[in-house]
Amino acid sequence: MNFISLTHAQDILPVISTILEDPFTIPEQLHATIKTLEAILINAWPRISEPVHYMVILKSLVICWTNLRDQKERRVKDDLKKVSLLLVNVVSTENNEVITHQVDALVAAHPTLNELFSS
């Protein structure tokens, strides 16, 4: 991926969100989708730092984490934690840590999300 991917964020993110939010997605597909999201965050961070994009990703990660709550998919959970922290780091660098306050509010409302956003 490169900066050309910046123009396609509005097309790519709905596909990623659909996969992450589906409770019936198999672990191998979740793993591949999370790795794709990681590449997008690394390569298209200027566009992803826009609230319209990072809020979609944040919502999808939270829903995916909630769907996996009772499963023992350690690899997928570790991947989710890693990409969640990457999202927070990328966006907070660009948006003066606005996302940090949003994540703190989410964790305060739903303490089960603490593990998702902790290193």
C-alpha positions in Angstrom: 0.0 0.0 0.0 1.0 3.5 -0.5 -0.5 7.0 -0.6 -2.7 6.0 -3.5 -4.7 4.0 -0.8 -5.6 7.3 0.8 -8.3 7.9 -1.9 -9.8 4.5 -1.3 -10.3 4.7 2.5 -14.1 5.2 2.1 -14.3 2.1 0.0 -12.0 -0.2 2.0 -13.2 0.6 5.5 -16.8 -0.6 5.1 -15.5 -4.0 3.9 -13.1 -4.3 6.9 -15.8 -3.2 9.3 -18.3 -5.7 8.0 -15.8 -8.6 8.5 -14.7 -7.4 12.0 -18.3 -6.9 13.2 -19.7 -10.2 12.0 -19.9 -12.6 15.0 -19.6 -15.6 12.6 -16.3 -14.6 10.9 -13.8 -17.4 11.2 -10.5 -16.7 13.1 -8.4 -17.0 10.0 -10.4 -14.3 8.2 -10.3 -12.1 11.3 -6.5 -12.5 11.5 -6.1 -11.5 7.8 -8.5 -8.6 8.1 -6.7 -7.3 11.2 -3.4 -7.5 9.4 -4.9 -5.6 6.5 -6.1 -2.9 8.8 -2.7 -2.7 10.4 -1.2 -2.1 7.0 -3.8 0.6 6.3 -3.1 2.3 9.6 0.6 2.3 8.9 0.4 3.5 5.3 -2.7 5.7 5.2 -2.5 7.3 8.6 -3.1 10.8 7.4 -6.6 9.9 6.0 -7.4 7.4 8.9 -6.7 10.2 11.4 -9.9 12.0 10.2 -12.7 11.3 12.8 -15.1 10.0 10.1 -12.6 7.2 9.4 -11.1 6.4 12.8 -14.5 6.3 14.5 -15.6 3.6 12.1 -12.5 1.6 12.9 -12.8 2.1 16.6 -16.4 0.9 16.6 -15.5 -2.2 14.6 -12.6 -3.1 16.9 -14.9 -2.7 20.0 -17.6 -4.9 18.4 -15.1 -7.5 17.3 -13.6 -7.6 20.8 -17.0 -7.9 22.4 -17.9 -10.8 20.0 -14.7 -12.6 21.0 -15.2 -12.1 24.7 -16.1 -15.7 25.5 -13.8 -17.3 22.9 -10.3 -18.6 23.4 -8.8 -17.1 20.2 -5.6 -15.8 21.7 -3.9 -15.0 18.4 -6.9 -12.9 17.2 -7.3 -11.2 20.5 -3.6 -10.3 20.5 -3.9 -9.0 17.0 -6.9 -6.9 18.0 -5.0 -5.4 20.9 -2.0 -4.6 18.8 -4.0 -2.8 16.1 -6.2 -1.0 18.7 -3.1 0.5 20.3 -1.7 1.3 16.8 -4.9 3.2 16.0 -4.8 5.2 19.2 -1.1 6.0 18.6 -1.6 7.0 15.0 -4.7 9.1 15.6 -3.5 10.7 18.8 -0.3 11.9 17.1 -2.4 13.7 14.4 -5.4 14.8 16.5 -3.8 16.0 19.8 -4.9 12.9 21.7 -8.7 13.4 21.2 -9.0 9.7 20.6 -7.4 9.0 24.0 -10.2 10.7 25.8 -12.8 8.8 23.7 -11.1 5.5 24.5 -11.0 6.4 28.2 -14.7 7.2 28.1 -15.4 3.8 26.4 -13.4 1.9 29.0 -15.1 3.8 31.8 -18.5 2.8 30.4 -17.5 -0.7 29.6 -14.5 -2.0 31.8 -14.3 -5.2 29.7 -12.6 -3.0 27.0 -9.7 -2.2 29.3 -7.8 -5.2 28.1 -8.3 -4.2 24.4 -6.6 -0.9 24.9 -3.9 -1.8 27.3 -0.4 -3.0 26.4 
